[in-house]
Amino acid sequence: MNQLQIKYFLTAARCLNFTEAAKQLFISQPALSHQILTIEKELNMQLFIRSKNKVRLTPAGLTLLEELPKYEAYYAEVLKKARFSNEGSYGLLRIGCLQGQMLGEVLQKRYAQFRETYPGIAIDFSSLSFGDLKKNLEEQILRYLCLRVLSLNL
């Protein structure tokens, strides 16, 4: 079932009237009926009980009506994260600095600016010995040195 078919099913399931659902979807009633039949064949289960003047949901249809909106919301969130990742505004920034460095107020200001500008990027801050910092950089666990980031104009 693709995204469009999910939309068709949910609209029909909420309306329990294919003519009304087709109007809301801006398609013809026969086209909607065909899509619903295609979905039922693909899933190998009946979703609607049809009679001359009435449409009801089967237990499977009721389950899909309850669960598919959660899937749609999750799918929309995944796409949003993918877009942010593509734009460079989502992900994880790992920052490492030498143990014992006094960063205090300057780091707090830069951190606040960064969080405001890039709310979708999490920051993992580590204070490490020189050997561990070098090892992590070589293994590409840490990609940015805190001391250099502080001098950047965010």
C-alpha positions as CSV (number, residue, x, y, z in Angstrom):
1,M,0.0,0.0,0.0
2,N,1.5,3.3,-1.0
3,Q,1.0,6.7,0.6
4,L,-1.8,7.7,-1.9
5,Q,-3.6,4.4,-1.3
6,I,-3.4,5.0,2.5
7,K,-5.0,8.4,2.0
8,Y,-7.7,6.9,-0.1
9,F,-8.4,4.1,2.4
10,L,-8.5,6.5,5.4
11,T,-10.8,8.9,3.7
12,A,-13.2,6.1,2.7
13,A,-13.0,4.5,6.1
14,R,-13.8,7.8,7.9
15,C,-16.7,8.7,5.5
16,L,-18.1,5.2,5.2
17,N,-19.4,6.4,1.9
18,F,-17.4,6.0,-1.3
19,T,-19.2,8.8,-3.1
20,E,-18.5,11.3,-0.3
21,A,-14.9,10.1,0.1
22,A,-14.3,10.5,-3.7
23,K,-15.6,14.1,-3.5
24,Q,-13.2,14.9,-0.7
25,L,-10.3,13.3,-2.6
26,F,-11.3,15.0,-5.9
27,I,-11.5,11.7,-7.8
28,S,-14.4,9.8,-9.3
29,Q,-16.3,7.3,-7.2
30,P,-15.4,4.4,-9.6
31,A,-11.7,5.3,-9.4
32,L,-11.9,5.2,-5.6
33,S,-13.7,1.9,-5.6
34,H,-11.0,0.5,-7.9
35,Q,-8.3,1.7,-5.6
36,I,-10.0,0.1,-2.6
37,L,-10.3,-3.2,-4.5
38,T,-6.6,-3.0,-5.5
39,I,-5.7,-2.4,-1.8
40,E,-7.8,-5.3,-0.7
41,K,-6.2,-7.6,-3.3
42,E,-2.7,-6.5,-2.4
43,L,-3.3,-7.1,1.3
44,N,-5.3,-10.2,0.6
45,M,-8.1,-9.2,3.0
46,Q,-11.4,-7.5,2.8
47,L,-11.5,-4.0,4.4
48,F,-15.1,-3.0,3.7
49,I,-18.4,-4.7,3.8
50,R,-20.5,-3.3,1.0
51,S,-24.3,-3.4,0.7
52,K,-26.6,-1.4,-1.5
53,N,-26.9,1.7,0.7
54,K,-24.3,1.0,3.4
55,V,-20.5,0.6,3.8
56,R,-19.0,-0.8,7.0
57,L,-15.5,-1.7,8.0
58,T,-14.3,-5.2,8.6
59,P,-12.2,-5.9,11.8
60,A,-9.1,-5.6,9.5
61,G,-10.4,-2.3,8.2
62,L,-11.0,-1.0,11.7
63,T,-7.5,-2.0,12.7
64,L,-6.0,-0.1,9.7
65,L,-8.2,2.9,10.5
66,E,-6.8,3.0,14.0
67,E,-3.2,2.3,13.1
68,L,-2.5,3.9,9.8
69,P,-2.7,7.5,11.1
70,K,0.2,6.7,13.4
71,Y,2.1,5.4,10.5
72,E,1.4,8.5,8.5
73,A,2.6,10.7,11.3
74,Y,5.8,8.6,11.8
75,Y,6.4,8.7,8.0
76,A,6.0,12.5,7.9
77,E,8.5,12.8,10.8
78,V,11.0,10.6,9.0
79,L,10.7,12.7,5.9
80,K,11.2,15.9,7.9
81,K,14.3,14.5,9.5
82,A,15.6,13.4,6.0
83,R,15.0,16.9,4.7
84,F,16.8,18.5,7.6
85,S,19.7,16.0,7.2
86,N,19.9,16.9,3.5
87,E,20.1,20.6,4.4
88,G,22.7,19.9,7.1
89,S,20.3,21.0,9.9
90,Y,19.7,17.6,11.5
91,G,22.1,15.1,13.0
92,L,24.8,14.8,15.7
93,L,27.8,17.0,16.2
94,R,30.5,15.5,18.3
95,I,32.9,18.0,19.9
96,G,36.0,17.1,21.8
97,C,38.5,19.2,23.7
98,L,41.5,18.6,25.9
99,Q,40.9,17.8,29.5
100,G,41.4,20.8,31.8
101,Q,40.6,23.4,29.2
102,M,38.6,26.4,30.7
103,L,35.8,26.9,28.3
104,G,33.0,28.2,30.5
105,E,31.1,31.3,29.5
106,V,32.3,31.5,25.9
107,L,31.3,27.9,25.2
108,Q,27.8,28.5,26.8
109,K,27.2,31.5,24.5
110,R,28.3,29.6,21.4
111,Y,26.3,26.6,22.4
112,A,23.1,28.7,22.8
113,Q,23.7,30.4,19.4
114,F,24.2,27.0,17.8
115,R,21.1,25.4,19.3
116,E,19.0,28.4,18.2
117,T,20.4,28.3,14.7
118,Y,20.4,24.5,14.3
119,P,17.7,23.0,16.6
120,G,17.8,19.6,14.9
121,I,21.4,19.0,15.6
122,A,22.3,17.3,18.8
123,I,25.7,18.0,20.4
124,D,27.8,15.4,22.1
125,F,30.6,17.1,24.1
126,S,33.6,15.2,25.4
127,S,36.6,16.2,27.4
128,L,39.4,13.8,26.7
129,S,43.1,13.3,27.2
130,F,45.4,14.2,24.3
131,G,45.9,10.5,23.4
132,D,42.2,9.7,23.5
133,L,41.3,12.8,21.6
134,K,43.8,11.9,18.9
135,K,42.6,8.3,18.8
136,N,38.9,9.4,18.4
137,L,39.8,11.8,15.7
138,E,41.7,9.1,13.8
139,E,38.8,6.8,14.1
140,Q,36.5,9.6,13.1
141,I,34.4,9.4,16.3
142,L,35.1,13.1,17.0
143,R,35.3,15.3,13.9
144,Y,35.6,18.7,15.4
145,L,38.0,20.2,18.0
146,C,36.2,22.4,20.5
147,L,39.0,24.9,20.6
148,R,38.6,25.6,16.8
149,V,34.8,25.7,17.0
150,L,35.0,28.4,19.7
151,S,36.9,30.7,17.4
152,L,34.3,30.3,14.6
153,N,31.7,33.0,14.2
154,L,28.5,31.0,14.4
